[in-house]
Amino acid sequence: MAELLNSLITLGLLVLLQAVLGFDNLLYISLESQRAPEADQSRVRKLGITIAVGLRVVLLFILIHLVELLQDPFLELPEGGWIEGSINFHSLIVLFGGAFILYTATKEIAHMMSLEDEENAVDRKPSSSKKVIGLIVFMNVIFSFDSILSAMALASKKGADGSHEGYQLGVMITAILIGGAIMVLLADRVTEFLRRNRMYEVLGLFVLFVVGIMLLTEGAHLAHLTIFGNEIHAMTKTTFYFVIGVLLLTDIVQGRYHKKLSAEKIRKEKTCDS
């Protein structure tokens, strides 16, 4: 009974962990899926998430057996240079994922700021569904590393003497499947919200930009990188959510202030006309 209760508590914590760490992933999926043909977007999101969840389970088995190897550095940067550190497979994947997200967010922001006319903006050629699904699956795997490693820490079995005795594999797989189901249920709603409230799409892209920075700092921290003798520290989730809160608050205040200025302009125009 005590073991069952412990498993249920662990499952609840893991599902909560999947939900918290999956926010940025869900945002990426919602934004990236809009590049697919409109008729295929919902299918692209659901199929991409489903494939990614399956790969996440496979990745879980791989990490359980190779977690130590992933932490072993394969490239040592020479001491005394302007950049020092030791690159391992884990840090390389996270660094690449962060750079890719920064590129994606920057490209989309630049597209919004470009001086295209309305017709060209509407006729923007969509990406193929297969390409978008591939990107969603790839980035989901990138995002999976932290959540799976965190899950392994929570679901680790300890002996009476504190020694490691394996993992609660069934609990972790169940949490991944529940997290995937939640993402499938929410993906269409998040995308529809962004479509109806286009101003939040800009906010979403800047959130994605911050996600890229967070992954870059985390990858650099995993590689113990120092630049000109200054160690790079990973952006914590607390800092990440604080920045997101500031961005959201700024967006709300700016929107209300814009409405106030518009109302004041209309009032002045009516006064002049009268």
RAHUMO-V314221 format. One record per helix or strand. SS is the DSSP state (a for helix, b for strand). FROM is the first residue (numbers start at 0). TO is the last residue. Records with the same first field share a line. If there is no record, write none. Layout:
SS->FROM-TO, FROM-TO
This chain:
a->1-20, 22-32, 37-70, 88-112, 117-121, 128-153, 168-195, 197-221, 236-272
b->35-35, 72-76, 82-87, 126-126, 155-157, 163-166, 225-226, 229-230
